[in-house]
Amino acid sequence: MTEPQPSSKQERSKSPLLGRIARILAASLLLLLVLVELGTRLVPLPGLSQSDLNPSQEQADGQLRTIGHPYLAYVGRPNWSREADEKDGQKSHGPRGFRNPEPPLKKAPGVFRIACLGGSSTYGSSPSNDSATWPAQLETILNASQQRPIEVLNAGLMGWSTFGSLINYSLRVSDYQPDLVLVYHGINDMRCALYLRGGDPQADNTHWRLGWPRLVRTPGESLLELSQTYLIWRRYMSSYGVGQKSLGFYGIKNYRADDKDPFWREKPPSLGFENFQRNMISLQAVVKAHGAQVMFGTQGCKRSDIHAKSKHQQWAGLDEIETITRQVAAKRGVHLCESRLALEGQAQERGVGVIFTREVHLTDEGARVLAAAFADRIGQLGLIPE
């Protein structure tokens, strides 16, 4: 038996209904677009202003605590500050972009000045305020025990490795005429050595470091930016907005916020670690050429926070970085501070959370322990003349 076929009358009755539904949906969509395009222009709404949706280069850069630099990729933004909130501690920079307390450029007679080079653990990403970073606490400790006035310049910055510190000292820090330079590097150089997304390691670190990008728009994109709907989609439904606020987007080649492990290799190449050795040799030589003494510190780390597939390569990389640090110090007559032993020893004795927040980042107490380790070593060696 054959199934009854719908009559042409039934088909005709369905067609107007479907047509009405399609017209209603199209009209609703058009009305929604008109409301979005006109409503968000006429009524100021949080997060939907032109500066939120389509920032200029200055506005995009202005969201960061750093600014572009032709030789360092980026440096600290001069006179920048932020108050403490539930997400982060208080932070501020001096007039030349260094973390406060930033000493004056000209060194007063009789002052013994120390400069601290490093990445985010030196800059102080996790301590609660300017005075809680380890360079600031080192200044406090030494001034309590020394007859001469001591000034400490915090010349560290997030994401910097020895590539950055070598240039930073040569072009910016040496002008402060430090008498002693403390170098505290490790994890960032290890990750430069293992980084995959920029290709094989390069001697000048161009597989990792990216020049500060400019917002260059194509003619087609400029046309799309006339639409509020497009701007809202781009800002809140794509990775565009996240990238504009991420230092990695500005400073790391082929950076992807969702790539948690761009470091795993079956057999890591040696060039990245050879770069670190060369940089440490060059850095101590430049510092000595300017008449200052040098001390290397070994970097402490909460290694359990490194738990990606590449964790064993990263742990081995940290060990290699420390071995090179010791070798260069021994061969070049550089003072060495066993700061890793101090930090990790205290973490084991008192609890990891007392010393570390994450990986190499320190609590206020962790920063105090590191500052005390450097102060003790400086005192043992008698590096501050009376």
C-alpha positions as CSV (number, residue, x, y, z in Angstrom):
1,M,0.0,0.0,0.0
2,T,1.4,3.4,-0.9
3,E,1.6,6.2,1.6
4,P,-0.8,9.1,0.9
5,Q,1.0,12.1,-0.7
6,P,0.4,15.6,0.6
7,S,-1.9,17.5,-1.6
8,S,-0.7,20.6,-3.5
9,K,-3.1,22.6,-1.4
10,Q,-1.3,21.5,1.8
11,E,2.1,22.4,0.3
12,R,0.8,25.8,-0.6
13,S,-0.5,26.4,2.9
14,K,2.9,25.6,4.4
15,S,4.8,27.9,2.1
16,P,3.2,31.2,3.3
17,L,3.8,30.1,6.9
18,L,7.5,29.4,6.3
19,G,7.8,32.6,4.4
20,R,6.2,34.6,7.3
21,I,8.6,32.9,9.8
22,A,11.6,33.7,7.6
23,R,10.5,37.3,7.2
24,I,9.9,37.7,11.0
25,L,13.4,36.3,11.7
26,A,15.0,38.5,9.2
27,A,13.2,41.6,10.5
28,S,14.1,40.7,14.1
29,L,17.8,40.2,13.1
30,L,17.7,43.6,11.2
31,L,16.1,45.3,14.2
32,L,18.7,43.8,16.5
33,L,21.5,45.0,14.3
34,V,20.0,48.5,14.2
35,L,19.7,48.5,18.0
36,V,23.3,47.4,18.4
37,E,24.7,49.9,15.9
38,L,22.6,52.9,17.0
39,G,22.0,52.1,20.7
40,T,25.6,51.5,21.6
41,R,26.5,54.8,19.9
42,L,23.8,56.9,21.5
43,V,23.8,55.4,25.0
44,P,27.1,55.1,26.9
45,L,27.4,51.6,28.1
46,P,30.4,50.1,30.1
47,G,32.8,48.2,27.9
48,L,31.2,49.4,24.6
49,S,32.9,52.7,24.1
50,Q,35.2,53.3,21.2
51,S,38.2,53.2,23.5
52,D,37.1,49.8,24.7
53,L,36.2,48.3,21.4
54,N,38.7,49.9,19.0
55,P,41.6,51.4,21.0
56,S,44.3,53.5,19.3
57,Q,47.9,52.4,19.5
58,E,48.4,54.7,22.5
59,Q,45.2,53.4,24.2
60,A,46.2,49.8,23.6
61,D,49.7,50.3,24.9
62,G,48.4,52.4,27.8
63,Q,46.7,49.3,29.4
64,L,50.2,47.8,30.1
65,R,52.8,48.8,32.7
66,T,55.4,48.6,29.9
67,I,56.2,50.6,26.8
68,G,58.0,49.7,23.6
69,H,61.7,50.1,23.3
70,P,63.8,49.8,20.1
71,Y,66.5,47.6,21.6
72,L,64.8,45.9,24.6
73,A,61.4,45.2,23.0
74,Y,59.9,46.8,26.1
75,V,60.8,48.6,29.4
76,G,58.9,49.8,32.4
77,R,56.5,52.7,31.8
78,P,57.8,55.8,33.6
79,N,55.8,57.1,36.5
80,W,53.3,54.2,36.2
81,S,51.4,53.1,39.3
82,R,48.6,50.9,40.5
83,E,47.0,50.5,43.9
84,A,46.5,47.1,45.5
85,D,43.3,45.1,44.8
86,E,42.1,41.6,45.2
87,K,44.1,40.5,42.1
88,D,47.4,42.2,42.5
89,G,49.6,44.1,44.9
90,Q,50.6,47.8,44.9
91,K,53.2,48.7,42.3
92,S,54.8,51.9,40.9
93,H,57.7,53.0,38.7
94,G,60.0,56.0,38.9
95,P,60.6,58.6,36.3
96,R,63.0,56.3,34.3
97,G,60.6,53.3,34.4
98,F,62.4,51.3,37.1
99,R,60.4,49.8,40.0
100,N,60.2,52.1,43.0
101,P,62.0,53.0,45.2
102,E,64.0,54.3,42.2
103,P,67.1,56.2,43.3
104,P,68.1,59.4,41.6
105,L,70.3,59.0,38.5
106,K,73.2,60.9,40.1
107,K,74.9,59.0,43.0
108,A,75.6,61.2,46.0
109,P,79.1,61.1,47.5
110,G,79.6,58.3,50.0
111,V,76.7,56.2,48.8
112,F,77.3,52.6,48.0
113,R,74.9,51.6,45.1
114,I,73.7,48.2,44.1
115,A,71.9,47.3,41.0
116,C,69.7,44.1,40.7
117,L,69.2,42.5,37.3
118,G,66.6,39.9,36.6
119,G,63.1,39.1,35.4
120,S,59.7,39.1,37.2
121,S,61.0,37.6,40.5
122,T,63.4,40.6,40.7
123,Y,60.9,43.2,39.5
124,G,58.5,41.8,42.1
125,S,55.4,40.5,40.4
126,S,54.0,38.8,43.5
127,P,55.1,40.7,46.6
128,S,52.4,43.0,48.1
129,N,54.0,46.4,47.5
130,D,57.1,48.2,46.3
131,S,58.9,47.9,49.7
132,A,58.4,44.1,49.8
133,T,60.4,43.3,46.7
134,W,63.7,41.6,47.4
135,P,65.8,44.6,46.1
136,A,63.9,47.0,48.4
137,Q,64.2,44.6,51.3
138,L,67.9,44.2,50.6
139,E,68.3,48.0,50.8
140,T,66.5,48.0,54.2
141,I,68.6,45.1,55.6
142,L,71.9,46.6,54.5
143,N,71.2,50.1,55.7
144,A,70.4,48.6,59.2
145,S,73.8,46.9,59.3
146,Q,76.2,49.2,57.3
147,Q,77.7,52.5,58.2
148,R,77.6,53.8,54.7
149,P,74.3,54.7,53.1
150,I,73.1,52.0,50.7
151,E,70.9,52.5,47.6
152,V,69.5,49.6,45.6
153,L,68.2,49.9,42.1
154,N,65.6,47.3,41.0
155,A,66.4,46.9,37.3
156,G,64.4,43.7,36.8
157,L,61.3,43.4,34.6
158,M,58.7,40.7,33.8
159,G,59.8,38.4,31.0
160,W,63.4,39.6,30.8
161,S,66.2,37.1,30.4
162,T,70.0,37.7,30.2
163,F,69.4,39.0,26.7
164,G,67.4,41.9,28.1
165,S,69.6,42.4,31.2
166,L,72.8,42.6,29.1
167,I,71.3,45.4,27.0
168,N,69.5,47.0,29.9
169,Y,72.8,47.3,31.9
170,S,74.7,48.6,29.0
171,L,72.3,51.3,27.9
172,R,70.4,52.2,31.1
173,V,71.7,50.8,34.4
174,S,75.3,51.6,34.0
175,D,74.4,55.3,34.1
176,Y,73.5,54.9,37.7
177,Q,77.2,54.0,38.5
178,P,76.5,51.0,40.7
179,D,79.3,49.7,42.8
180,L,77.9,46.1,42.9
181,V,75.6,44.3,40.4
182,L,73.5,41.3,41.5
183,V,72.4,39.0,38.7
184,Y,69.4,36.8,39.4
185,H,68.3,34.9,36.3
186,G,67.2,31.3,35.5
187,I,63.7,30.3,34.4
188,N,63.3,32.8,31.6
189,D,66.6,31.9,30.0
190,M,65.6,28.2,30.3
191,R,62.4,28.8,28.5
192,C,64.1,30.9,25.8
193,A,66.4,27.8,25.2
194,L,63.5,25.4,24.9
195,Y,60.8,27.5,23.2
196,L,59.3,25.8,20.1
197,R,56.8,28.1,18.5
198,G,59.5,30.5,17.0
199,G,61.5,27.7,15.4
200,D,64.9,26.5,16.4
201,P,66.8,28.7,18.9
202,Q,68.7,31.6,17.4
203,A,71.9,33.2,18.8
204,D,70.1,36.6,19.0
205,N,67.0,35.1,20.6
206,T,64.8,36.1,17.7
207,H,63.0,32.8,17.9
208,W,61.5,34.1,21.2
209,R,61.7,37.8,21.4
210,L,59.4,39.9,19.3
211,G,59.8,43.6,18.5
212,W,57.1,45.7,20.0
213,P,54.2,45.4,17.5
214,R,52.3,48.3,16.0
215,L,48.5,48.1,15.3
216,V,48.5,48.0,11.4
217,R,45.1,47.6,9.9
218,T,44.3,46.5,6.4
219,P,41.8,48.6,4.3
220,G,39.2,45.8,4.7
221,E,39.6,45.8,8.5
222,S,39.3,49.6,8.6
223,L,36.0,49.3,6.8
224,L,34.7,46.6,9.1
225,E,35.6,48.8,12.1
226,L,32.9,51.2,11.1
227,S,30.5,48.6,12.4
228,Q,29.8,48.5,16.1
229,T,28.5,44.9,15.7
230,Y,31.9,43.8,14.3
231,L,33.8,45.7,17.0
232,I,31.8,44.0,19.8
233,W,32.3,40.6,18.2
234,R,36.0,41.1,17.8
235,R,36.5,42.4,21.4
236,Y,34.4,39.9,23.3
237,M,34.0,36.9,21.1
238,S,37.6,36.5,19.7
239,S,41.1,36.5,21.2
240,Y,41.7,40.1,20.0
241,G,40.9,41.7,23.4
242,V,42.8,39.2,25.4
243,G,45.9,39.8,23.2
244,Q,45.8,43.5,23.6
245,K,46.2,43.1,27.4
246,S,48.8,40.4,27.4
247,L,52.6,41.2,27.6
248,G,53.2,37.9,25.8
249,F,51.3,39.2,22.8
250,Y,53.6,42.1,22.6
251,G,56.9,40.4,23.4
252,I,57.0,36.7,22.4
253,K,57.1,35.5,18.9
254,N,54.0,33.5,17.8
255,Y,52.5,33.8,21.3
256,R,49.3,32.0,22.0
257,A,47.6,32.4,25.4
258,D,46.0,28.9,25.1
259,D,49.4,27.2,24.5
260,K,50.4,26.0,27.9
261,D,53.5,24.0,26.9
262,P,55.5,25.3,23.9
263,F,58.7,23.8,25.3
264,W,58.6,20.0,24.8
265,R,61.3,18.6,22.5
266,E,62.5,15.0,22.1
267,K,66.1,16.3,22.3
268,P,66.5,20.0,23.2
269,P,69.2,21.8,21.1
270,S,72.2,23.1,23.0
271,L,72.3,26.5,21.4
272,G,69.9,28.1,23.8
273,F,72.0,27.2,26.8
274,E,75.2,28.3,24.9
275,N,73.5,31.6,24.5
276,F,73.0,31.9,28.2
277,Q,76.6,31.1,28.9
278,R,77.8,33.7,26.4
279,N,75.4,36.3,27.9
280,M,76.6,35.7,31.4
281,I,80.2,36.0,30.3
282,S,79.4,39.2,28.5
283,L,77.4,40.6,31.3
284,Q,80.0,40.2,33.9
285,A,82.7,41.7,31.6
286,V,80.6,44.8,30.8
287,V,79.8,45.3,34.5
288,K,83.5,45.0,35.4
289,A,84.5,47.3,32.6
290,H,82.3,50.0,34.2
291,G,84.2,49.5,37.5
292,A,81.6,47.5,39.5
293,Q,81.8,44.2,41.2
294,V,79.5,41.3,40.2
295,M,77.6,38.6,42.1
296,F,75.5,35.8,40.5
297,G,72.6,34.3,42.5
298,T,71.2,30.8,41.8
299,Q,67.5,30.9,41.3
300,G,65.1,29.1,43.6
301,C,61.9,27.6,42.2
302,K,58.8,25.8,43.3
303,R,59.3,23.1,40.7
304,S,56.0,21.3,41.4
305,D,54.3,24.2,39.6
306,I,56.0,23.1,36.3
307,H,53.7,20.1,35.5
308,A,53.3,20.2,31.7
309,K,54.4,17.4,29.4
310,S,57.8,19.2,29.2
311,K,58.3,19.3,32.9
312,H,61.3,17.0,32.9
313,Q,63.0,19.0,30.1
314,Q,62.3,22.2,32.0
315,W,63.6,20.8,35.3
316,A,66.7,19.6,33.5
317,G,67.0,23.0,31.8
318,L,66.9,24.8,35.2
319,D,69.7,22.5,36.4
320,E,71.7,23.3,33.2
321,I,71.2,27.0,33.8
322,E,72.5,26.7,37.4
323,T,75.5,24.6,36.3
324,I,76.5,27.3,33.7
325,T,76.0,30.0,36.3
326,R,78.4,28.3,38.6
327,Q,80.9,27.6,35.9
328,V,81.0,31.2,34.6
329,A,81.3,32.5,38.2
330,A,84.3,30.1,38.9
331,K,86.1,30.8,35.7
332,R,85.6,34.6,35.6
333,G,86.1,35.4,39.2
334,V,82.5,36.4,39.9
335,H,81.1,36.2,43.4
336,L,78.3,33.6,43.9
337,C,75.4,33.6,46.2
338,E,73.7,30.2,47.0
339,S,70.3,31.8,47.0
340,R,68.5,28.8,45.7
341,L,69.6,26.8,48.7
342,A,68.4,29.5,51.0
343,L,64.9,29.8,49.4
344,E,64.2,26.1,48.8
345,G,65.7,25.2,52.2
346,Q,63.3,27.6,53.9
347,A,60.4,26.3,51.7
348,Q,61.1,22.8,52.8
349,E,61.4,23.7,56.5
350,R,58.5,26.2,56.8
351,G,56.2,25.3,53.9
352,V,56.4,26.1,50.2
353,G,53.6,28.6,50.4
354,V,55.5,30.7,52.9
355,I,58.3,31.3,50.3
356,F,56.8,30.9,46.9
357,T,53.6,31.9,45.2
358,R,54.2,30.2,41.9
359,E,57.3,28.8,40.2
360,V,60.1,31.4,40.9
361,H,57.7,34.1,42.2
362,L,58.1,35.0,45.8
363,T,55.9,36.0,48.8
364,D,56.9,39.0,50.9
365,E,58.7,36.5,53.2
366,G,60.3,34.7,50.3
367,A,61.6,38.1,49.1
368,R,63.0,38.8,52.5
369,V,64.8,35.4,52.6
370,L,66.4,36.1,49.2
371,A,67.4,39.6,50.2
372,A,68.9,38.2,53.5
373,A,70.8,35.6,51.5
374,F,72.4,38.3,49.3
375,A,73.0,40.6,52.3
376,D,74.8,37.8,54.2
377,R,77.0,36.9,51.2
378,I,77.9,40.6,50.7
379,G,78.8,40.8,54.3
380,Q,80.9,37.6,54.3
381,L,82.9,38.8,51.3
382,G,83.3,42.4,52.7
383,L,82.1,43.9,49.5
384,I,81.0,47.2,51.1
385,P,84.0,49.2,52.3
386,E,83.5,51.3,55.4
